[in-house]
Amino acid sequence: MSMLSMSRNIFSQASNISRAFSTSAVARYNVNKVILVGRMGADPEVVNLDNDRKVIHYTVATSETRSDKEGNLVKQTQWHRITSWNQGLNNFLPEKIKKGDLVYVEGKLNYRDYTDKQGVQRTRPEILQSSVKVLSTPKHSSEQFESSEQEDM
């Protein structure tokens, strides 16, 4: 094989690879996935809907520590609202995850529009949970709980 044909072959393979990461509107290359490891901010809130359905909301805090200009360590905490729609999981999730637990959460990012009490239109980001795992409890219990769910909206 000549050097020219090898170059063309390599270039052809490289352009095929770059097409997979292009900015085209091909849906199969779009990804909306969030992975969080953090502490539960409060016990889960259960909202009972019609027909014995439930939705569960809870918050997870993630923190980073960095140095400021003076060299002092600064801790920055982000709060994430998590929503679970899985009816099978929602029957026992509130007993399994509690405030202070270290949890691993997977889901997708969603933006929900709503009108606040003053009539102002707002948008709230939330994570639609697809799976959750308790990594540790504040008492450092060895019990672990793991679940996966398919979104059931």
C-alpha positions in Angstrom: 0.0 0.0 0.0 1.4 3.4 -1.0 1.9 6.2 1.5 -0.8 8.2 -0.3 -3.4 5.4 0.0 -2.6 5.0 3.7 -3.0 8.7 4.2 -6.4 8.7 2.4 -7.5 5.7 4.5 -6.5 7.3 7.8 -8.2 10.6 6.8 -11.3 8.7 5.8 -11.4 6.9 9.2 -10.8 10.2 11.1 -13.6 12.0 9.3 -16.0 9.1 10.1 -15.1 9.5 13.8 -15.6 13.3 13.7 -19.1 12.8 12.2 -20.2 10.9 15.2 -19.4 13.9 17.4 -20.8 16.6 15.0 -23.3 19.2 16.0 -25.9 17.9 13.6 -29.5 17.3 14.7 -29.3 13.6 14.7 -31.1 12.5 17.8 -29.2 9.4 18.5 -26.1 11.4 19.3 -27.8 13.6 21.9 -27.2 12.8 25.5 -29.0 14.2 28.6 -27.6 12.4 31.6 -26.8 13.6 35.1 -24.8 11.7 37.7 -24.7 13.1 41.3 -23.0 11.9 44.4 -24.0 14.0 47.4 -25.9 14.2 50.7 -29.6 14.2 51.1 -30.7 17.6 52.3 -34.0 16.5 53.9 -36.2 13.4 54.0 -38.1 12.8 50.7 -41.4 14.6 50.2 -44.2 12.4 49.0 -47.0 13.9 46.9 -50.0 11.7 46.4 -51.7 12.0 43.0 -54.9 10.5 41.6 -55.4 6.8 41.2 -52.9 5.8 44.0 -50.0 7.4 42.2 -47.1 9.1 44.0 -44.3 11.4 43.0 -41.3 11.9 45.3 -39.2 15.0 45.5 -35.9 15.3 47.4 -32.8 17.4 47.4 -29.2 16.4 47.1 -26.3 18.7 48.0 -23.0 18.5 46.2 -20.0 20.4 47.5 -16.6 21.5 46.1 -13.7 23.0 48.0 -11.3 25.4 46.3 -8.7 28.0 47.3 -9.6 31.7 46.9 -7.1 34.4 45.9 -5.7 34.6 49.5 -5.2 30.8 49.7 -8.2 30.3 52.1 -10.3 27.2 51.4 -13.8 28.0 50.3 -16.6 25.4 50.2 -19.3 25.9 47.6 -22.4 23.8 47.8 -25.0 23.3 45.0 -28.5 22.0 45.7 -30.2 19.7 43.2 -33.9 18.9 43.2 -34.6 15.3 42.3 -38.0 13.9 41.2 -38.9 10.2 41.1 -42.0 9.1 39.1 -41.5 5.3 39.4 -44.6 3.9 41.2 -43.0 0.7 42.3 -40.0 2.4 43.8 -42.0 5.3 45.3 -43.8 2.8 47.6 -40.7 2.2 49.6 -38.2 4.9 48.6 -39.2 7.3 51.5 -38.2 4.6 54.1 -34.9 3.9 52.4 -33.4 7.3 51.9 -33.2 9.9 54.7 -31.6 13.3 55.4 -27.8 13.1 55.6 -27.5 9.9 53.6 -24.7 9.9 50.9 -26.5 8.9 47.7 -25.6 8.2 44.1 -28.3 9.5 41.7 -28.6 9.1 37.9 -31.2 10.8 35.8 -31.8 13.4 33.2 -31.9 17.2 33.4 -35.4 18.7 33.0 -36.7 22.3 33.2 -40.2 22.8 34.6 -42.1 26.0 34.1 -44.5 27.2 36.8 -46.1 30.4 38.1 -45.1 31.5 41.6 -47.5 32.9 44.3 -46.9 36.4 43.0 -48.0 35.4 39.4 -44.4 35.5 38.0 -43.6 32.9 35.4 -40.5 30.9 36.5 -38.4 27.9 35.4 -37.0 25.3 37.8 -34.3 22.8 37.0 -34.8 19.3 38.3 -33.3 15.9 37.8 -35.7 13.2 36.7 -34.3 10.2 38.6 -33.6 7.0 36.7 -31.6 5.2 39.5 -30.5 5.8 43.1 -28.1 4.0 45.4 -27.5 4.8 49.1 -23.7 4.8 49.6 -23.7 5.5 53.3 -25.8 6.8 56.1 -24.7 9.3 58.7 -24.3 6.4 61.2 -22.0 4.7 58.5 -24.2 1.7 58.3 -23.1 -1.0 55.9 -26.7 -1.5 54.6 -26.9 -0.4 51.0 -30.0 0.2 48.9 -29.9 0.3 45.1 -32.6 0.8 42.6 -33.1 1.4 38.9 -36.3 2.7 37.4 -37.6 3.5 34.0 -39.3 6.8 33.9 -43.0 6.4 34.3 -44.7 9.8 33.6 
